Amino acid sequence: MTADNNFLMFLAPMAGYTNSSFRRCCSDLSADLTYTEMVSARGIVNNSSHTFQLLDTTWDSTPPFAHIYGNNPDVMAQAADILTKMEKFSGIDINCGCPARKVTSKGYGSKLMYTPQVIHDIIKAIKQVSTLPVTVKTRIGISESNLNYKEILDAVQMAGGNAIAVHARTISKGHKGEPRLDDLAELKSIAKIPVIGNGGINSVQSAKKMIKNTGVDAVMIGQAALGNPWFFDIENNREISLHEKKDMLIKNIKMDIQLIDNFYKETFPKKWASTAEEGAVIQFRAHIFRYLKGTRGWHPLKLEVSKIKTLEEVQNILNQLG
Ligand SMILES: Cc1cc2nc3c(=O)[nH]c(=O)nc-3n(C[C@H](O)[C@H](O)[C@H](O)COP(=O)(O)O)c2cc1C
């Protein structure tokens, strides 16, 4: 890496996307750190097979952070203990920013931002049972008129949290709108732990802008990496050919099929898919949309993709392009 490009880029946790196969594609192209999809702490404690599928690390070349949600410090600590003993993760990250109703209605995700004391208690409880680094992924504030990042930072630091990742948009802004870089810079200037900046990075230039304007220690890439693991290959910043996209897509989906085959053979919901291949292809449709978005000839194939169930059908779609 040249000095100018010498900064850390992490793949953001994204439910439905950042499984072991996709993480591997990003790591191979130089993502410095990855996170699992969000998993329920209670699901871990209750030994839910679905939860453990989400935690599968078969393809990871470097151990990801386990990204967990919940709000009960005891349950979070029990989950952290199990994750630590698995020896498959390099850290534990607590979801304190997800605005989805199914998560917040139970008091999890971004709901924790209303009670920094609970964030503190969760970290403290995890720290008592785990030697792994404990981090928090949160947002810059609840709303534009309630930017409570200082209280959250205090809670994380006081409890011994090792780093904080901050999506520089408020809960009320969802995943859209300009990130609040001035507030992120203010947070970084008072933080005693590393700060990872996130939100709205869609080019190497915007990653550099965030680092320059805020001084964050690393940046985290979300939507811009979907269907585009090459985003992390900043040394080779270039147009990706259709041929490369097709190869990556097939490599990614073959890993997905094996993931399901390896892990889920016994418990795979048969009513939903009859084979590992079918299950993997169905789950992978969302990735196909991301990989092929903007490709010439893609538009009329969209409807077909929403129905495909086999690798052969994926290949047929790809053959119709370019
Ligand atoms: C499809 C999708 C799923 C996401 N899932 C999670 C999640 O499980 N946990 C989380 O903390 N953030 C989640 N996020 C938020 C991202 O991690 C990231 O903070 C957000 O997209 C802002 O970064 P970006 O502007 O680079 O996309 C998700 C975002 C997307 C688009």
The ligand as a Gaussian input file, in Angstrom:
#p B3LYP/6-31G(d) Opt

LIG

0 1
 C      -28.908000      -4.666000       4.108000
 C      -28.302000      -4.028000       5.330000
 C      -28.232000      -4.740000       6.512000
 C      -27.675000      -4.157000       7.660000
 N      -27.579000      -4.898000       8.808000
 C      -26.972000      -4.355000       9.901000
 C      -26.791000      -5.115000      11.086000
 O      -27.169000      -6.279000      11.169000
 N      -26.164000      -4.518000      12.138000
 C      -25.733000      -3.219000      12.089000
 O      -25.149000      -2.730000      13.080000
 N      -25.909000      -2.476000      10.980000
 C      -26.486000      -3.014000       9.899000
 N      -26.615000      -2.280000       8.754000
 C      -26.050000      -0.933000       8.717000
 C      -24.633000      -0.971000       8.117000
 O      -23.773000      -1.755000       8.913000
 C      -24.070000       0.452000       8.018000
 O      -23.952000       0.995000       9.317000
 C      -24.969000       1.363000       7.182000
 O      -25.370000       0.736000       5.981000
 C      -24.247000       2.686000       6.879000
 O      -23.100000       2.476000       6.129000
 P      -23.095000       2.744000       4.528000
 O      -23.609000       4.139000       4.317000
 O      -21.645000       2.540000       4.141000
 O      -24.005000       1.727000       3.929000
 C      -27.186000      -2.833000       7.625000
 C      -27.271000      -2.117000       6.420000
 C      -27.808000      -2.694000       5.290000
 C      -27.868000      -1.904000       4.003000

